[in-house]
Amino acid sequence: DAVKVHGLTDAFLADKPKFAQLADEILAFLADAELIIHNAGFDVGFLDAELKRIGRPPLRSHVAQVTDSLLMARDRFPGKANSLDALCK
């Protein structure tokens, strides 16, 4: 069912680099940036798990700030649909 959501198959991913191989490059790119992420807790949780797996501190220690646009949308439009598609409409 996950493939229905993101379209990424095991075969497609088989020859792609692992997070650990790209972590330094990713962290250098993100250094001191403000990240704006819709439903940040979900994505940051995955990134933190990968960083922990390679012995690195959590994402928030590498960036200036993480702003969650889902929390902003819930505050601005209480009781309304807050998916990215709904917000675009």
Secondary structure as the mmCIF struct_conf table of DSSP 4:
data_model
#
loop_
_struct_conf.conf_type_id
_struct_conf.id
_struct_conf.beg_label_comp_id
_struct_conf.beg_label_asym_id
_struct_conf.beg_label_seq_id
_struct_conf.end_label_comp_id
_struct_conf.end_label_asym_id
_struct_conf.end_label_seq_id
HELX_RH_AL_P HELX_RH_AL_P1 ALA A 2 HIS A 6
HELX_RH_AL_P HELX_RH_AL_P2 ASP A 10 LEU A 13
TURN_TY1_P TURN_TY1_P1 ALA A 14 ASP A 15
BEND BEND1 LYS A 16 LYS A 16
HELX_LH_PP_P HELX_LH_PP_P1 PRO A 17 LYS A 18
HELX_RH_AL_P HELX_RH_AL_P3 PHE A 19 LEU A 30
TURN_TY1_P TURN_TY1_P2 ALA A 31 ASP A 32
HELX_LH_PP_P HELX_LH_PP_P2 ALA A 33 ALA A 33
STRN STRN1 GLU A 34 ILE A 37
TURN_TY1_P TURN_TY1_P3 HIS A 38 ASN A 39
HELX_RH_AL_P HELX_RH_AL_P4 ALA A 40 ARG A 53
TURN_TY1_P TURN_TY1_P4 ILE A 54 GLY A 55
HELX_RH_3T_P HELX_RH_3T_P1 LEU A 59 SER A 61
TURN_TY1_P TURN_TY1_P5 HIS A 62 HIS A 62
BEND BEND2 VAL A 63 ALA A 64
STRN STRN2 GLN A 65 ASP A 68
HELX_RH_AL_P HELX_RH_AL_P5 SER A 69 ARG A 76
BEND BEND3 PHE A 77 PHE A 77
TURN_TY1_P TURN_TY1_P6 PRO A 78 GLY A 79
BEND BEND4 LYS A 80 LYS A 80
BEND BEND5 SER A 83 SER A 83
HELX_RH_AL_P HELX_RH_AL_P6 LEU A 84 CYS A 88
#
